[in-house]
Amino acid sequence: MTAPTVFEVGDDGQAHVIGGAEDDVAMAQEAVANCPTGAISIDG
């Protein structure tokens, strides 16, 4: 997983947001850019 401090995989097999420290913004942006299905986006 690209951003393990931002997302975790739940029992349902899907990624869920777990954090949001400002230091993790770049990691979250990288996850969005590298998501092969385009399922991740950032609002705001």
C-alpha positions in Angstrom: 0.0 0.0 0.0 1.3 3.4 -1.0 0.2 5.4 2.1 0.0 3.0 5.2 -0.3 5.9 7.6 -3.3 7.3 5.7 -5.2 4.1 4.8 -5.7 0.6 6.2 -7.3 -2.4 4.5 -10.4 -3.4 6.4 -12.0 -6.8 6.9 -14.0 -6.0 3.8 -10.8 -5.9 1.7 -11.2 -2.2 1.0 -9.0 0.7 2.0 -10.3 3.1 4.6 -8.9 6.4 5.8 -7.3 6.1 9.2 -5.3 9.3 9.6 -4.8 12.7 8.2 -1.7 14.3 9.5 -0.5 17.1 7.3 2.8 15.2 6.8 0.7 12.5 5.1 -0.7 14.8 2.4 2.0 14.0 -0.1 1.6 10.2 0.5 -2.2 10.6 0.0 -1.6 12.5 -3.2 0.8 9.8 -4.4 -1.9 7.1 -3.6 -4.4 9.1 -5.7 -2.0 9.4 -8.6 -1.0 5.7 -8.5 -4.5 4.2 -8.0 -4.9 1.9 -11.0 -8.7 2.1 -10.9 -9.1 5.8 -10.1 -11.1 4.9 -7.0 -9.3 7.3 -4.7 -9.7 11.1 -4.8 -9.1 14.0 -2.5 -11.8 16.5 -1.7 -11.0 20.0 -0.5 
